[in-house]
């Protein structure tokens, strides 16, 4: 599965899921006033700290900075 998925999508399944979670977090950050904990739970992450780590790694900025822009 992983090999076929990688060939079709150009990334591993876990990288794809992480990408989807970050994109959803971006949407929630820009369209709602939900807390980081709420957004983390809505995107399948354990807590705000986990969201912040994943988000910063993917975008180069914190969720708070992204929301302020």
matplotlib code that plots the C-alpha trace (Angstrom):
import matplotlib.pyplot as plt

x = [0.0, 2.7, 4.6, 1.6, 0.4, 3.8, 3.9, 0.4, 0.6, 4.3, 4.4, 4.0, 0.5, 1.6, 3.0, -0.3, -2.3, -0.1, -0.6, -4.3, -4.3, -2.2, -4.4, -7.5, -5.8, -5.0, -8.7, -9.9, -7.3, -8.4, -12.1, -12.8, -11.8, -11.5, -8.7, -5.6, -6.7, -10.1, -8.4, -5.9, -8.8, -10.7, -7.7, -7.0, -4.0, -3.6, -3.3, -2.2, 1.5, 1.3, -0.5, 2.1, 5.0, 3.4, 2.2, 5.6, 7.4, 5.1, 4.8, 7.7, 5.5, 3.4, -0.4, -0.7, 1.4, -0.5, -3.8, -2.6, -1.7]
y = [0.0, 2.5, 2.0, 2.3, 5.3, 7.0, 6.5, 7.8, 10.7, 11.6, 11.3, 8.7, 8.2, 9.8, 12.8, 13.1, 13.0, 15.6, 17.8, 17.5, 18.3, 21.4, 22.6, 22.1, 23.9, 26.9, 27.0, 26.9, 29.5, 31.9, 31.4, 30.9, 32.1, 28.6, 27.9, 26.0, 23.1, 23.0, 23.2, 20.5, 18.1, 19.0, 18.1, 14.8, 16.0, 15.5, 19.1, 22.7, 21.9, 19.0, 21.3, 24.0, 21.6, 20.1, 23.5, 25.2, 22.4, 22.5, 26.3, 27.8, 29.9, 29.4, 29.0, 32.3, 34.2, 32.6, 33.7, 37.3, 37.6]
z = [0.0, 1.0, -2.2, -4.4, -2.5, -2.7, -6.4, -6.9, -4.5, -4.4, -0.6, 2.1, 3.7, 6.9, 5.1, 3.2, 6.4, 8.0, 5.0, 5.2, 8.9, 8.4, 5.5, 7.7, 10.6, 8.2, 7.2, 10.8, 11.9, 9.3, 9.5, 13.2, 16.6, 17.9, 20.4, 19.3, 21.5, 19.7, 16.3, 17.3, 18.3, 15.1, 13.0, 14.8, 16.9, 20.6, 21.8, 21.0, 21.5, 19.0, 16.5, 16.9, 16.3, 13.2, 11.9, 12.4, 10.7, 7.7, 7.3, 9.0, 11.3, 14.4, 14.2, 16.1, 13.6, 10.7, 12.3, 12.8, 9.1]

ax = plt.figure().add_subplot(projection="3d")
ax.plot(x, y, z, "-o")
ax.set_aspect("equal")
plt.show()
